[in-house]
Amino acid sequence: MELHDIDLNLLVVFNELLRQRRVSAVAEKLGISQPAISNALNRLRRILGDELFLRTSKGMIPTPFAETLAEPIGFALGAIYNTLNATTTFDPASSSRTFTIAMTDIGEIYFLPALMKRLGKIAPNVTISTVRRTSETLQEEMETGRVDLAIGFIPDLKTGFFQRRLFRQRYVCIFRKGHAVAKAGMTLAAFREAEHVSIVAEGTGHGMVDDVIQRAGVARNIRLRVPHFVAVGHILQTTDLIAVVPQAYATRTLAPFALEQAACPVKIPDIVINVLWHAKNHREPGNQWLRQLVFEEFSL
């Protein structure tokens, strides 16, 4: 097959069907009729000799052959889009661009103070907008360019993404000053007996903490579950609850909330904090500038 044998628009339809899984949604996104989408799909089926998508109660499901085409076609379309829309330079001193970064509440606590201070000096008119997304939603948002970067522990973002390591960190136990475990020590027995606050952090890699502790055969006395980290310092400050948190969160939380930390008696694997971006933005000058800035400011 030669490139002149295929219409680029057919690949655009293919790529959107992979994302949307419904002809009606693709038609709405591309601003053309549903029959036109069906016609484009039929043309592509004839060219490639495969059904590509099968109609089910859950929408249009890609065939195994279509799944093998997904990454290279997505990458190629992203490269074309980036080339046609790229600017040759990015001047942070004069730019008034808004960048959207996906991060958790830990990320906001740990990264934003230093990042905004640095931007105030070298890019005074650049604006940062943060969002929280599940890994599934985040992939789509970054593929479409609505999110520029993601920072954190996000092991599910792989195909079509680049990443650069910022640092590794361990999990620790934190609790208020004067807590019984501060004097007796955070032994495994003390860990079992203590009352815990568990942080769900849905859609991030931090959910593995509960699984690791359970697999170790340790039953925690969980008195409270919260969906995110932001309130944990306030909670621990006035209770006898303890929490297992990443070191980055502990670093920013101990002093403001009069807390202490101890090594966790259950072995929890270290995690890697990365800055991630989609292939379509790999050579985009503004994205390159921002991720290099993040790396220079926070890599250890």
N, C-alpha and C positions, 0 to 999 in steps of 0.2 A: 504493500500500500504506500502511495506517495502522499505527501502533505496536501497537494492540490486536489486529492480525491475527497477531502473532508472539509466541511464548513466549520469554521471556528465556533460559530453560534451553537452548533450541535453539542460541542464539548461544554459550553456554558450551561446548556440545559441539563446535560448529564451531571455536572458538578452540583447544580442546584437541587436536582432530584436526590442526590446523595444526602444533602443537608435536610431538605424539607420532607421527603418521602411521600409527598402528595402533589398530584398534578395541579390541583387548584391553587395550592400555596405557591408553586413555582410560577404559574401563570400570573398570579398577583405580584410576585416579587419582580418578575421581568417585564411586566406591563404588556403581556400579549395574551391571546385567548387560549383556553384549555385545548381546543382542537389543534391549535398550532403547536402546543407542547407535545401532544400525542403524535402529531405528524413528524415532529423532529425526532422523537424517540424511535418511531418506526423506521425512519431513514437511518438512524445510527445502528439500529438492530441489523438492518440489511447489510450495512457496510462492514460491521464487525462480526456478523454471524453468530450473535448471541442474544438471548432475550434481555439481558442487562438488568431489568427490574421485573419482579413478579408482583402482581396485584394481590394483596391479602387484606384481612380485616384491620390490620395495623398499618396499612398504607403500602407504598411501593417498596418492596424489599429487594436490595441488590443481590444479583447472583454472585457466586464465587469469582467469576471472571470480572464482573464489574468491580468487585472489591479490590482485585489486583490492579485495576486501572486507577483507582481512587487517588492514591497518593501522587503518582507521577503526573496525572492530569491536573490535580489541584495545585501542585507545585509549579507546573508550566503556566497555568492561567495566572497564578499569583505573580510569577516573574514577568509575564507580559503586562499585567496591570501595573506593576511597580515601575516598569520601564517607561510606560506611556505617561504615568502620572508623577514620576519622580522630579524633584527639583535638584539642581546640581550642587547647591550648597545650603547650609543651615547656619544662620547667624543668631546665636542665643541672645546676644546683647540687644538685638532689635526685634526679635520675634515676639509675637503675642499669641502664640499657639497654645492650645490646651491639649495636654497629654492625659490619657486615661490609663491608670495603673490598677491592676487587680491585686489586692492583698487582703489579708485577714486583719482583724483588730489588733493582733500582735504586731503585724507589719506596720500598721499605722502608728502604734505606740513606739516601736523601735526605730523605724526608718524616717518617718515624716519630719520630726524636729530638725534633724541634721540636714535632710535633703532640702527642706524649705529655706533653711539658713544659707545653704550653699547657693541655691537658686537666686536668693535675694541679692547676692553679690555679683553673679555672672549672667543671670537671665531674669531681670527684674519684672518683665512683663509676661513671662511664661506662667501658665496656670496648670495646676495638677488637680485632677479629679480622680478619686479612688472609688472602686466598686468591689463588691464581694460577689463571687459567682461559684456555683458548683463546677466541678471539673468538666462536666458535659456542656453546660452553658458557656463556660469560659472558652472552650475550644471553638465553638461557633462564633463567639464575640470577637475572638482574635483572628479567626479566619476572614471575617468580614471587615476587619479593621476598626471595629468600634472600641476595642481595647488594644492599647499599644504595647504594654508590657505586663508581665505578671511577676511578682516577687514572692518567694516563699517556698514551702515544702509542698510541691505539687507533682507527685510521682506519676500521675495519670496522663500528663501532657507529653506525648512522645512523637507520634507520626506527624510530620510537617512542621515541627518546632525545633528551634535552636535553644540552647541553654548554656549558661556560664555560672560556674560555682562561685558563690560569695563566701560562705563559711560553713563549717560543720558545727553542730552543737548537740549537747546532751540534754536529757530530761532530769529535772531535780524536783525535790519536794519543797514546798514553801508553806509557812505557817507563821502565826503572830509571835512576836517576842514575848517571852514568858510562858509559852506553851510548854506542856509537860515534856514533849519530845525534845525541846531545846536543851533540857538538862540531862535527861536520860539517854538521849541519842536515838537516831532514827534506825532502830533495828527492825528486822522483819516482823518480829512480834509486835512492836509498837506500830508498825505500818498496818498490820492487820486490825489492831484494836482501835486505831484512830478513826474518827468520822471524816469522810471524804466529801469533797465537792468534785464532781466529774464534769469535764468540759467536752461536749459532744463535737463541736466544730465540724458540722456536717459539710461534706464536699471538699474537705482538705485531708492531707495525709495524717493529721493528728489523731484521727479516729482509731489508728492502730494501737494506741496506748492501752485502751481497755482490753483489746484482744491479746496483747502481749502479756498483760498481767493475768488474765484468765488462763492462758496457756501455761503460765508458770505455776498454776494451781493455787493462786492466792485470791481468796475471796475478800473483796473490799467492803467495808461498811459505808456504803454510799448513802448519804443523807440528802444530797442535793445534786441535781443535774441542771446545767445551764447550757445554752446553745453556743456561747462564745466566751472569750476570755476577759472582756473589758471590765466586767463587774467583780472579777475574782478577788482583786486586791481589797476592794471595799468589804467584801464578805469575810475574808480571812482576818481582817484587821480587828473585828469585834466578835469573833466566834472561835471555837476550838477546832474548826474544820481544817483539814490540810488539803493540798492540791498537788498534782503532778503536772508540771508545766515545762515548756522549753526554757533553756537558760536565757535566751534573749528576752523573754517576758520577765523572768526573775530579775535580770539585770536592771530593767527599767522600773521595777515595782517594789523592790525591797525597801529602799530608803523612803519613798513617799508614803508608804503604808505601814512602816515600822514592822517589817516582816523579816524572817530569817529563812535560810535555805539549808538543806542537807542533801547528801547523795541519796538517790533512790535505792532502797535495798533490793528491788527487783530490777534485773538487768533489762534495760530498754535500749534498743539500738540507737546510736546517734543518727541524727537526720541531717540532710544537706539542704541548705537554703540557696536557691538559685534565682537568677534573673532569667526569664524566658520570653521569647518573642517568636512570632510566626514567620515562616519562610518568606511570605509576601513582603515583609518589612525588613528583610535581612540587609538590604542595601539602601533603604530609605534614609537620607541624611539626618533628619530629626530624630528618628528612632535610634540610629547609630550613636548620635551624640548623647541621648538620654541614658541609654544602657551603659555607655562607657563612663558617664558621670556616676551612675549608681555603682559600677564596679570599683571605680577609684575611691569612692567615699566609704564603701562598706566591705570590700573584700579583705579577708584576713589570711 
